[in-house]
Amino acid sequence: MCKYSGSIAKSLFALVLCAGSSQAQVNVLTANGSNDRTNANLEEIELSPATVNGGAFGKLGTLQVDGQVYAQPLYVSQLPMPGQGTRNVLFIATMNNSVYAFDADALSPVSVLWRVNLGTPVPATVLFGPNGDISNDVGILSTGTIDLQRGVLYVVSEVYDRGLPLFHLHALDLATGAERMNGPVAITGAVPGIGAGALPDGTLPFVSPQHIQRPGLLLANNSVYVSFGSHGDQYPYHGWMLKYDASDLTRQPGAFVSTPDGSGGAFWQSGRGPAADRQGNIYAVTGNGDYDATRNFSQSFIKLSPGGPALLDFFTPKDWQVMSQNDFDLSGPALVSGTHTMVGSDKLGNLYVLDGDAMRSPTGSSVIAAHDGSIFTFALWSRGEDAYVYTRARGEPLKCFAINGKTIYPEPVSSGSELVQYSRTGMTLSANGGLDGSGILWQSTGNFSDPNAPGVLNAYDASDLSRELWSSEFNPARDRLPPVAKFVPPTVANGKVYVASSSKVVTVYGLFSPPEIERIVPVISNLANAASYSQDGISPGELVSVFGSNLGPSTAAGTEVDGSGWISTTLAGTQVLFDGIPAPMIYASASQVSAIVPFGITGATTKVQVRYQNEPSELVPVAVLPASPGIFSAGGSGSGQALAQNQEGTFNSAENAATPGSVITLWLTGVGQLSPPGLDGAWTGATELPVPLLPLVAWIGSQKAEVLYAGGAPGMAQGIIQVNLRIPASSDTGPAVPLSVTVGDSGSQAGLTLAIRPI
């Protein structure tokens, strides 16, 4: 059973989440693998140092497209396609403004499931002049983002329209490529400001021809965030971040500009997307330009609010001005998964680790000189609140540095021996969770400015970077990589590696004979209310725990959110299904998984199944009740001291008892249907709080307690209910006064107590 300690909020979240977080990657839905932007896939079980180094790994084939590929290929597993069954699908966007959906497993022959073109691309010379570092055309330059719940891929195209470059935001149906969400829309914007290019009335407009859309798109807070910077620092320009309603692209709820009263401050980030934490806060990095710590924030790490977006906090290096004048841009960002710890780098070879909750604090930052040359990209292997960060600079070996909390250690824990001439690399870490010995660091490198120079894909043992497992140059006649596009991370998914190229092709690598994976079949032993551990039955919206064997990963994984900010129904390869409906996942381990029963279940019974790595358990019938309330306990055992908050905000305990007449707060699950109806996977907001449909009555000792509030717990998953009670003035007192709640005709577990002292 899960244990917890600390503040009220931490204790409740630890109970509900049941474990530290990890970022699973069943799909690759956004740039850099996830909204943490770690460049990591921690759900890879086929590719390991043993299988890649065994001589059975190499080029499987190529996927031809109509333009250069600067956007990272995205991957959706088991996607229903009209008339074609369920497919693993790879989405590729090109600089010719085309988007392709390929069958990710069909290489001989190749199967194009659909293709759309979104308009005439812009000649690169129009944007960069004759000597720019992008040749030919500029169309879809950034990596899009996928919303699985809505079934759409958001991308930004740059179109040459009557001699002007114009941007459009699209929402393409995953199954057909058709436009949805009232798209496409022309990207425009304006904010108050007097900076470069401002109008006489104090309005700063977004000017398409002066900007380029380089960072990956961000899907968070039911919104799509689109970021812009410059064409090679050609003034005037600003760092723009425009926010669009993900359900209706015609609505633009907000915009942020990094230098509204100055100039510069591009969102470049080496193509990396802005990061977002699980509360929806956004983390981004600005390039050279003006800075005054008031309205202009060039050369800074910034944190933005979910709404607006508006500035919450920032960190600016002390030598920002010299860095800015010499184009020593910052890069990043990434978050250690499940935390607010922000990681970044710069062109001087420094690595930054920042406390996202106190970025300007004297103790909120840790900076080391990792290399002598520029660090354009990096990968993170998150290990709870700690991580390993992998870096490369020109003429230097690969290095791995350890992050402990908010501190990064200056000496590498592992280094390679091979030196490369080029530092604008792509980098991805694949591993089976945190399992030691399972990690591979994939790196694509090459002379991006020479269209005839082959690239190189390398695989290194992530635990020992001096050990090169494989290279596309070991057997160049078979495996040679075409010229690479700079900064694009390889996409690693389901035993294959997909590498983008500037030569109109994506190269696919994998195992020629994938190893036989031993079947590990999940077995359900019992299912219980996660608060009370009652096994009498379940109710809609109830947080339940399933116990058994082979239910999930050996390394426990905590709650994840999908691209829309809702609780994911797949966690570390694990799903819990009720009558075939996947439930929002809260926790997954080999012996216990926790999920929230879908609100839509009906009938007298439901059949429960656990799937782990696509292996299903037997179907287990469970009774469905109108309500089956359980009160969360302080020790996580389901009995004894209740998890309760006294009126002054402290824990209730024998040493810290409440008094008669005061208010106490409890948390429950299993109260049944809500009004308004509960939403599977949604978080409870601060307004429109759902309340139980059935009446709720509470008893403290032998007396009925006044229920002041019973409804959704703000900031918690829907299905967790907060109850505020007034202790009767004549209440029984003592260190263990009985507590119970009845919802409809169902009562909570016996044995729960409160500590109440006489006045």
Secondary structure by P-SEA (a helix, b strand, c coil): cccccccaaaaaaaaaacbbbbbbbcccccccccccccccccccccccccccccccccccbbbbccbbbcccbbbbcccccccccccbbbbbbccccccccccccccccccccccccccccccccccccccccccccccccbbbbbbcccbbbbbbbbbbcccbbbbbbbbbccccccccccccccccccccccccccccccbbbbbcccccccccccccccbbbbbbbcccccccccbbbbbbcccccccccccccccccccccccccccccccccccbbbbbccccccccccccccccbbbbccccccccccccccaaaaaaaacbbbbbbbccccccbbbcccccbbbbbbccccccccccccccccccccccccccccccccbbbbbccccccbbbbbbccccccccccbbbcccccccbbbbbbbccccccccbbbbbbbcccccccbbbbbbbcccccccccccccccccccbbbccccccccccccccbbbbbccccbbbbbccccccccccbbbbbccccccccccccccccccbbbbbbccccccccccbbbccccccccccccbbbbccccccccccccccbbbbbccccccccbbbbbbbcccccccbbbbbbcccbbbbbcccccccccccccccccccccccccccccbbbbbbbcccccccccccccccccccbbbbbccbbbbbcccbbbbbccccccccccccbbbbbbbccccccccccccccccccccccccbbbbbbbcc
